[in-house]
Amino acid sequence: MSKRDDLIEKYVKDINEKFGTKPDMALLTKVTIGLGPSIYNLDASKVSGADEKELETVKNNYLIKKLGMSDSPKLMEGVKKVMDTYGASNKNKHRAVVYYMLCKHFSKESVY
């Protein structure tokens, strides 16, 4: 198995355990591929749920730029909802899982 496949397995486990849902494997794979080499960088592959600046970056770079959404308070509400569900005590929030769950939350699967 490739390194990316190993990471996707981790993401599937997180989605099953933290969100109680079975992921759409095709979409999860596309989201993961879309993140490029950042998934292999320990710092870049994670999202800090406690860092407001980081959450703004997720909103601006992913929701607005990548998914083409218009800025509104609903975007940050969605980000915070995903972070809360992922678990405040969980320090290892994988960026691919966060992006996948945001894509599902806002019904933006068609972007991929």
N, C-alpha and C positions, 0 to 999 in steps of 0.2 A: 504494500500500500504506500501511496505517496505521503509526503509530509502534510499536504493540503487535506487529503482524505482523513488523516489522523486528527487534524484540527476540526474538520467537519463533524467527526464522531463526537468530539468534546462538545461542540455546539449543540448537537442533537440531544445529548445527555442533559445539558443545561436547560434546553427548551422543554424537555419532558419533565424534569424535576422542578424547575423554578416556575414555569408557566403552565404546567399541567396539560400540555397539548402536544400533539404529534406534528412535527414540522413538515412543510411541503419541501421535499428534498430538492426538487428542481430549483425552486426559488432560493432556498438556503445556499445552494451551490453557486447560483448566479450572484447573490449578494456577496458571498465570500470571494469569488473571483474578481468582483468589482472593487474590492478593497486592495487588490494587488499585493505587493510585497509587504505591506504594513502588517498583515496577519502574522508574519514571522518575527516581527520586532516586539519584544516583550512589553515595552511602554506603549507603542502605537496601537497594539492589538487590544488594549483594554480601554474602558471608559470609566472615569472617576465620577460616580454619582453624586459625590459631595461637593464637587468643584463646579460652581456656577459658570465659570468661564468655559470649562469643558462642555457643559450642557449647551451653552450658547453656540459653541463651535459645531456640535452635533446638529443643532437646529439649522444654523446657517449653511454649513457645508453639505449636509446630507438632505435634510427636508426641503430646503429652499433651492439649493443649486442642483443637487442630483435628482430629487423627485419632482422638482418644478412647482413646489407649493408656494402660495402667497403667505407672507409673514402675517401672523395673527397670534393672539394669546393662546389659541387652541393648539398651536404647535408645541409650545413649552409645556402645556398641560399634558399633551401626549407623551413627551419626553419624560416628564416626571412620573407619569403613570407607569411607563415601562420600567423606569428605575426602581420605583416602589415595589412593583411586582417581582423584579429581579432580586430584590432584597437589600435593604440598607446595610446589613451586616456582611454581605458578600462583597469582598474587595476585588474579586476577579470577574468583573463584568466584561465579557468578550464583546468587542466592537461589532463583530459580525452578527452576534445574537441580538444586540441592541438594534442594529440597523434592520435586521430581518423582522423583529417584532414591531418596529416603527412602520415598516413597509406594510405589514399586515394590519396594524392598528388604523392606518389612514387609507387602507384599501388601494394601495398604489402598486400592486403586483404587475400591472400592465407596463410600468416603466421598464421592467426587465424583460 
